[in-house]
Amino acid sequence: MFRIVICDEKKESSDFLTGCINRIIKGLSVNKETEFFRVKPEILIDYKIRDEYTYLFFLDVIYSNTTGIDIARKIREQRKRAFIVFVTAHVELLYMLVNQNIMPSGFISKPQMKMI
């Protein structure tokens, strides 16, 4: 089973990203057991990753009480092979991610997300 976890404090960004991902999945032959979860950063920091799932996390870089970098570190402690994509309007901060040994799978700029 595939779990897609979207963590964004702004509902409109989360809704938009969910819609984009759904459109992409419909065009692919992806396992029908794909699950979406929208979670708040404070919940995700203590999230328990289960072995039977493949995870794809979409994280913002900055939240009001933590950072996506902190959350990504917690994810990496539990699952080295989880997919992590950072989605942010703060593209100037992306250089920090490269130096954190988080090994993200990708980056999406929120302004460019509107073109998807």
Z-matrix of the N, CA and C atoms (Angstrom, degrees):
N
C 1 1.452
C 2 1.522 1 108.25
N 3 1.296 2 115.71 1 149.53
C 4 1.459 3 123.63 2 -178.09
C 5 1.519 4 108.81 3 -113.47
N 6 1.318 5 117.25 4 127.82
C 7 1.467 6 121.28 5 177.79
C 8 1.512 7 109.06 6 -114.99
N 9 1.313 8 115.38 7 126.86
C 10 1.458 9 122.07 8 176.34
C 11 1.521 10 107.12 9 -107.72
N 12 1.329 11 116.45 10 121.04
C 13 1.460 12 122.11 11 -176.63
C 14 1.527 13 108.15 12 -114.65
N 15 1.327 14 115.94 13 119.11
C 16 1.464 15 121.91 14 -179.60
C 17 1.523 16 108.06 15 -110.44
N 18 1.321 17 115.31 16 123.36
C 19 1.460 18 120.50 17 -178.16
C 20 1.522 19 108.43 18 -124.16
N 21 1.315 20 115.83 19 100.02
C 22 1.465 21 122.04 20 178.23
C 23 1.516 22 107.63 21 -144.56
N 24 1.321 23 116.51 22 132.36
C 25 1.468 24 119.91 23 -178.24
C 26 1.521 25 112.45 24 -72.83
N 27 1.322 26 117.34 25 -18.84
C 28 1.464 27 120.65 26 -179.83
C 29 1.521 28 109.58 27 -96.33
N 30 1.322 29 115.82 28 115.92
C 31 1.459 30 121.22 29 -176.35
C 32 1.522 31 112.23 30 -58.23
N 33 1.341 32 117.22 31 -39.36
C 34 1.466 33 119.26 32 -178.34
C 35 1.533 34 111.54 33 -64.28
N 36 1.316 35 117.75 34 -36.47
C 37 1.474 36 120.72 35 176.66
C 38 1.519 37 110.57 36 -68.27
N 39 1.319 38 116.39 37 -43.29
C 40 1.455 39 121.54 38 178.92
C 41 1.531 40 111.15 39 -62.68
N 42 1.328 41 116.83 40 -44.73
C 43 1.469 42 121.15 41 178.76
C 44 1.523 43 111.40 42 -63.09
N 45 1.335 44 116.29 43 -42.60
C 46 1.456 45 120.47 44 -178.97
C 47 1.527 46 110.79 45 -64.14
N 48 1.328 47 116.51 46 -45.58
C 49 1.460 48 120.92 47 -179.78
C 50 1.530 49 110.85 48 -64.36
N 51 1.318 50 117.46 49 -41.46
C 52 1.462 51 121.35 50 177.35
C 53 1.527 52 110.60 51 -59.08
N 54 1.330 53 116.87 52 -44.65
C 55 1.465 54 120.92 53 178.50
C 56 1.525 55 112.08 54 -61.94
N 57 1.330 56 117.08 55 -43.20
C 58 1.471 57 121.00 56 178.53
C 59 1.522 58 111.19 57 -61.57
N 60 1.321 59 116.16 58 -45.70
C 61 1.463 60 120.60 59 -179.05
C 62 1.520 61 110.66 60 -64.50
N 63 1.319 62 117.28 61 -41.26
C 64 1.475 63 120.49 62 177.47
C 65 1.518 64 111.52 63 -60.11
N 66 1.328 65 117.32 64 -42.57
C 67 1.474 66 120.40 65 178.67
C 68 1.528 67 111.04 66 -63.27
N 69 1.321 68 116.93 67 -39.93
C 70 1.462 69 120.53 68 179.14
C 71 1.520 70 110.68 69 -66.78
N 72 1.322 71 117.30 70 -44.25
C 73 1.469 72 121.75 71 -178.73
C 74 1.524 73 110.71 72 -62.63
N 75 1.335 74 117.65 73 -38.69
C 76 1.466 75 120.55 74 179.36
C 77 1.517 76 111.53 75 -60.91
N 78 1.336 77 116.97 76 -30.55
C 79 1.460 78 121.06 77 179.92
C 80 1.521 79 113.70 78 -83.06
N 81 1.309 80 117.47 79 -7.19
C 82 1.464 81 122.28 80 -178.85
C 83 1.519 82 110.09 81 -113.52
N 84 1.301 83 115.92 82 161.16
C 85 1.468 84 118.92 83 174.47
C 86 1.524 85 107.32 84 -93.75
N 87 1.331 86 115.18 85 79.93
C 88 1.464 87 121.99 86 -177.61
C 89 1.524 88 108.54 87 -102.92
N 90 1.305 89 115.26 88 146.26
C 91 1.457 90 121.82 89 176.58
C 92 1.534 91 109.97 90 -45.37
N 93 1.306 92 117.15 91 129.07
C 94 1.467 93 121.82 92 -178.57
C 95 1.524 94 112.50 93 -66.27
N 96 1.316 95 117.16 94 -10.47
C 97 1.458 96 120.44 95 -178.77
C 98 1.526 97 111.89 96 -91.57
N 99 1.312 98 116.63 97 33.58
C 100 1.456 99 120.75 98 175.83
C 101 1.522 100 108.55 99 -77.60
N 102 1.329 101 116.89 100 130.77
C 103 1.460 102 122.10 101 179.76
C 104 1.522 103 109.62 102 -117.86
N 105 1.326 104 115.51 103 140.35
C 106 1.457 105 121.75 104 175.92
C 107 1.516 106 109.25 105 -106.47
N 108 1.312 107 116.15 106 138.53
C 109 1.459 108 121.80 107 173.95
C 110 1.519 109 107.71 108 -131.54
N 111 1.304 110 115.71 109 130.23
C 112 1.466 111 120.80 110 172.01
C 113 1.511 112 106.22 111 -109.78
N 114 1.313 113 115.91 112 119.20
C 115 1.453 114 119.61 113 -175.83
C 116 1.520 115 110.87 114 -129.77
N 117 1.318 116 114.51 115 156.95
C 118 1.456 117 121.38 116 175.35
C 119 1.522 118 108.38 117 -84.11
N 120 1.332 119 117.49 118 151.93
C 121 1.470 120 120.02 119 -177.50
C 122 1.522 121 114.08 120 -56.36
N 123 1.325 122 117.32 121 -38.93
C 124 1.469 123 119.14 122 -177.91
C 125 1.524 124 112.46 123 -67.62
N 126 1.306 125 117.46 124 -24.42
C 127 1.471 126 121.28 125 175.65
C 128 1.523 127 109.75 126 -79.79
N 129 1.325 128 115.99 127 -41.62
C 130 1.464 129 120.07 128 -176.53
C 131 1.522 130 112.52 129 -66.72
N 132 1.304 131 118.36 130 -29.26
C 133 1.465 132 121.12 131 -179.29
C 134 1.533 133 111.16 132 -61.86
N 135 1.343 134 117.55 133 -27.37
C 136 1.471 135 122.15 134 178.16
C 137 1.528 136 112.85 135 -108.19
N 138 1.318 137 117.23 136 11.80
C 139 1.462 138 122.98 137 -176.79
C 140 1.531 139 110.53 138 -64.32
N 141 1.302 140 116.76 139 133.29
C 142 1.462 141 121.96 140 178.21
C 143 1.529 142 109.22 141 -96.83
N 144 1.317 143 115.16 142 117.62
C 145 1.461 144 121.03 143 -179.27
C 146 1.523 145 108.64 144 -84.06
N 147 1.318 146 115.70 145 129.81
C 148 1.461 147 121.04 146 -178.57
C 149 1.524 148 110.10 147 -96.78
N 150 1.308 149 116.08 148 141.38
C 151 1.465 150 121.93 149 -174.17
C 152 1.522 151 114.86 150 -65.01
N 153 1.312 152 117.58 151 -27.57
C 154 1.462 153 119.22 152 -173.25
C 155 1.524 154 113.79 153 -80.10
N 156 1.305 155 118.02 154 -0.32
C 157 1.461 156 121.85 155 -178.41
C 158 1.523 157 111.45 156 -114.94
N 159 1.322 158 115.49 157 151.98
C 160 1.455 159 122.70 158 167.50
C 161 1.519 160 105.64 159 -98.78
N 162 1.330 161 117.41 160 130.96
C 163 1.460 162 121.74 161 -174.05
C 164 1.525 163 112.22 162 -112.20
N 165 1.326 164 114.11 163 141.33
C 166 1.459 165 122.64 164 170.96
C 167 1.523 166 106.44 165 -128.16
N 168 1.325 167 116.57 166 113.61
C 169 1.460 168 122.53 167 -178.56
C 170 1.523 169 109.87 168 -103.91
N 171 1.327 170 116.00 169 132.95
C 172 1.457 171 122.57 170 171.70
C 173 1.529 172 106.40 171 -110.90
N 174 1.333 173 116.33 172 113.89
C 175 1.463 174 121.57 173 -174.87
C 176 1.525 175 110.40 174 -121.50
N 177 1.318 176 115.82 175 143.33
C 178 1.458 177 120.43 176 169.12
C 179 1.527 178 107.10 177 -80.15
N 180 1.314 179 118.07 178 164.18
C 181 1.455 180 121.01 179 178.90
C 182 1.530 181 110.74 180 -83.37
N 183 1.334 182 116.70 181 -36.51
C 184 1.459 183 121.09 182 -175.97
C 185 1.530 184 109.97 183 -124.91
N 186 1.335 185 115.42 184 132.00
C 187 1.463 186 122.98 185 172.73
C 188 1.524 187 107.35 186 -123.17
N 189 1.314 188 116.85 187 170.81
C 190 1.467 189 119.41 188 -177.10
C 191 1.533 190 112.66 189 -67.86
N 192 1.344 191 118.53 190 -32.82
C 193 1.468 192 120.75 191 -176.26
C 194 1.527 193 115.03 192 -115.56
N 195 1.316 194 118.48 193 -4.23
C 196 1.466 195 121.98 194 -177.39
C 197 1.520 196 108.72 195 -158.41
N 198 1.313 197 116.62 196 -173.02
C 199 1.464 198 120.26 197 175.87
C 200 1.521 199 109.55 198 -125.51
N 201 1.312 200 115.35 199 158.44
C 202 1.460 201 120.32 200 174.96
C 203 1.517 202 111.36 201 -64.23
N 204 1.326 203 116.37 202 -27.79
C 205 1.462 204 120.69 203 177.49
C 206 1.531 205 109.90 204 -64.18
N 207 1.333 206 117.30 205 -44.67
C 208 1.472 207 120.89 206 178.05
C 209 1.528 208 111.19 207 -61.64
N 210 1.329 209 115.46 208 -43.35
C 211 1.466 210 119.39 209 179.18
C 212 1.527 211 110.36 210 -64.79
N 213 1.330 212 117.33 211 -43.14
C 214 1.467 213 121.12 212 179.87
C 215 1.529 214 110.99 213 -61.99
N 216 1.314 215 117.73 214 -37.69
C 217 1.474 216 120.57 215 176.31
C 218 1.524 217 111.13 216 -60.94
N 219 1.342 218 116.02 217 -43.88
C 220 1.474 219 120.14 218 178.49
C 221 1.528 220 110.93 219 -62.80
N 222 1.335 221 115.71 220 -40.15
C 223 1.470 222 119.65 221 178.23
C 224 1.523 223 109.50 222 -62.82
N 225 1.324 224 117.20 223 -45.82
C 226 1.474 225 121.60 224 -179.19
C 227 1.530 226 112.26 225 -63.64
N 228 1.324 227 118.25 226 -30.14
C 229 1.462 228 120.61 227 176.30
C 230 1.529 229 110.55 228 -63.04
N 231 1.330 230 116.36 229 -34.90
C 232 1.458 231 121.05 230 -177.46
C 233 1.530 232 112.74 231 -90.39
N 234 1.314 233 116.25 232 -36.91
C 235 1.468 234 119.70 233 -172.98
C 236 1.515 235 109.60 234 -145.07
N 237 1.310 236 116.36 235 104.00
C 238 1.463 237 121.60 236 -178.85
C 239 1.529 238 112.04 237 -65.09
N 240 1.341 239 116.77 238 -28.72
C 241 1.456 240 119.89 239 -172.84
C 242 1.524 241 114.17 240 -102.90
N 243 1.309 242 117.91 241 14.25
C 244 1.474 243 119.84 242 175.17
C 245 1.518 244 108.27 243 -68.31
N 246 1.313 245 116.11 244 149.85
C 247 1.457 246 121.46 245 176.91
C 248 1.527 247 108.27 246 -91.67
N 249 1.327 248 116.61 247 129.05
C 250 1.460 249 121.84 248 179.92
C 251 1.519 250 108.42 249 -125.90
N 252 1.333 251 115.60 250 124.38
C 253 1.468 252 121.82 251 176.27
C 254 1.515 253 107.05 252 -120.39
N 255 1.313 254 116.45 253 127.59
C 256 1.459 255 121.29 254 177.22
C 257 1.519 256 109.21 255 -91.68
N 258 1.339 257 115.53 256 129.89
C 259 1.460 258 123.36 257 179.11
C 260 1.520 259 106.47 258 -119.50
N 261 1.331 260 117.43 259 116.51
C 262 1.457 261 118.39 260 -173.75
C 263 1.522 262 112.59 261 -153.18
N 264 1.307 263 114.99 262 153.79
C 265 1.465 264 121.30 263 171.60
C 266 1.524 265 109.39 264 -89.43
N 267 1.322 266 117.22 265 -8.66
C 268 1.461 267 122.37 266 -177.08
C 269 1.529 268 110.48 267 -99.52
N 270 1.323 269 116.58 268 66.76
C 271 1.462 270 120.53 269 -177.48
C 272 1.528 271 112.03 270 -62.47
N 273 1.315 272 117.09 271 -22.40
C 274 1.467 273 120.02 272 178.92
C 275 1.534 274 111.74 273 -67.37
N 276 1.331 275 117.50 274 -15.34
C 277 1.465 276 121.09 275 179.75
C 278 1.527 277 113.45 276 -94.05
N 279 1.310 278 117.06 277 -4.61
C 280 1.462 279 119.58 278 -176.02
C 281 1.522 280 112.83 279 -63.66
N 282 1.331 281 117.31 280 -29.50
C 283 1.464 282 119.32 281 178.59
C 284 1.528 283 111.21 282 -59.38
N 285 1.338 284 117.54 283 -32.03
C 286 1.464 285 121.01 284 178.51
C 287 1.526 286 111.60 285 -61.39
N 288 1.311 287 116.26 286 -35.87
C 289 1.463 288 120.64 287 -175.81
C 290 1.514 289 112.02 288 -67.07
N 291 1.312 290 115.93 289 -33.64
C 292 1.457 291 120.09 290 -178.54
C 293 1.523 292 110.50 291 -65.45
N 294 1.314 293 117.32 292 -32.15
C 295 1.465 294 122.14 293 -176.60
C 296 1.521 295 113.97 294 -91.22
N 297 1.314 296 119.35 295 8.47
C 298 1.462 297 121.68 296 -174.66
C 299 1.527 298 114.36 297 -102.88
N 300 1.319 299 118.52 298 3.48
C 301 1.469 300 122.58 299 -177.78
C 302 1.524 301 112.83 300 57.09
N 303 1.314 302 116.24 301 32.23
C 304 1.464 303 121.23 302 178.86
C 305 1.524 304 110.82 303 -89.32
N 306 1.309 305 116.81 304 -26.56
C 307 1.462 306 124.08 305 -179.18
C 308 1.532 307 112.38 306 55.26
N 309 1.331 308 117.24 307 62.30
C 310 1.466 309 118.63 308 178.21
C 311 1.525 310 111.46 309 -66.40
N 312 1.314 311 114.81 310 152.07
C 313 1.461 312 120.92 311 178.18
C 314 1.517 313 111.56 312 -81.15
N 315 1.343 314 116.91 313 -18.80
C 316 1.452 315 119.27 314 179.85
C 317 1.507 316 112.58 315 177.59
N 318 1.321 317 113.81 316 177.97
C 319 1.458 318 122.75 317 -179.85
C 320 1.516 319 108.55 318 -137.63
N 321 1.325 320 116.83 319 142.10
C 322 1.461 321 122.37 320 173.71
C 323 1.517 322 107.39 321 -130.32
N 324 1.321 323 116.55 322 128.10
C 325 1.454 324 122.10 323 175.78
C 326 1.528 325 108.11 324 -84.77
N 327 1.328 326 117.36 325 127.04
C 328 1.459 327 119.74 326 -179.38
C 329 1.527 328 113.03 327 -57.78
N 330 1.334 329 119.80 328 -41.14
C 331 1.474 330 117.98 329 176.20
C 332 1.528 331 112.28 330 -60.24
N 333 1.325 332 118.28 331 -35.98
C 334 1.455 333 120.98 332 178.90
C 335 1.523 334 111.57 333 -77.63
N 336 1.319 335 118.13 334 -20.44
C 337 1.453 336 122.31 335 -179.94
C 338 1.522 337 110.39 336 -59.11
N 339 1.314 338 117.54 337 -31.42
C 340 1.467 339 121.33 338 -178.60
C 341 1.525 340 111.76 339 -63.16
N 342 1.348 341 116.48 340 -19.94
C 343 1.452 342 120.54 341 -178.62
C 344 1.529 343 112.50 342 -87.47
N 345 1.324 344 117.42 343 -7.48
C 346 1.472 345 121.14 344 -178.34
C 347 1.521 346 109.56 345 -73.01
